[in-house]
Structures are given as C-alpha cells and as structure tokens.
C-alpha cells in the first residue's frame, strides 16, 4: 500500500497533500485489491487466509500512516480549524 501511494502520489518536498485525482486512483487500485483479499480469507483457511488478512492489515496501516501524517502536519501548520476545513 505504501509503495502504491508513494509511486502514484509522487511526493515532493513542500507538498503535503495529494490531489483528489491521486486519492481516487489509490482508492480504485487498493479498494478492489483489499476486497479480493478479504474474500480470499473467507474462502481459504489456514496460512492462505492468514496471509490475505496480513496483506489487508498492512495496507490499512500504511494508509493510516499517510493520513495521520497529513493531519499532524496541518495541526502543526495551522490549528484544529485548519484540519477541519
């Protein structure tokens, strides 16, 4: 997940927010991939199920890290009102 976000998002110094198009593309790629992993974890059992759930967990942790970084940056730069805009 982090590799997809970094590759597609093309982060540069000073740009802390991705465009709406970038987030739509990330959601279009990650959404179906994670949904397939969840379906696979219900169909398979044992190690295959655990691995597919691990992929989902890792991807969501990566997304959480990116979103948290953005919110913390906005808190640092502006205020709570800046985060809510």
C-alpha positions, -999 to 999 in steps of 0.1 A, spaced: 0 0 0 27 24 9 46 16 -23 15 23 -44 8 56 -26 44 67 -29 47 57 -65 14 72 -77 15 101 -53 50 112 -64 56 131 -31 78 161 -33 93 184 -7 69 210 5 38 193 -9 20 176 20 -14 170 3 -21 148 -27 -47 158 -53 -82 144 -54 -73 125 -86 -44 108 -68 -67 97 -39 -93 84 -63 -66 64 -82 -53 50 -49 -88 40 -38 -95 25 -73 -64 3 -70 -65 -6 -33 -102 -9 -28 -107 -39 -51 -74 -55 -42 -82 -54 -5 -118 -66 -11 -104 -96 -30 -80 -103 -1 -110 -103 23 -130 -126 1 -100 -149 -2 -96 -150 35 -132 -162 38 -128 -188 11 -94 -202 21 -83 -214 55 -50 -218 74 -19 -200 62 -35 -186 30 -63 -170 50 -38 -155 74 -16 -142 46 -45 -125 29 -56 -108 61 -20 -98 67 -20 -80 34 -52 -62 42 -38 -52 77 -5 -40 63 -22 -19 35 -46 -3 60 -17 5 84 1 22 55 -29 42 46 -34 52 83 2 64 85 -2 86 54 -35 101 66 -21 106 102 10 124 88 -12 148 68 -34 156 98 -4 161 121 12 184 95 -19 205 93 -22 207 131 14 219 132 10 245 104 -25 258 112 -48 248 140 -77 224 147 -99 246 125 -73 241 97 -77 203 100 -115 206 98 -116 227 66 
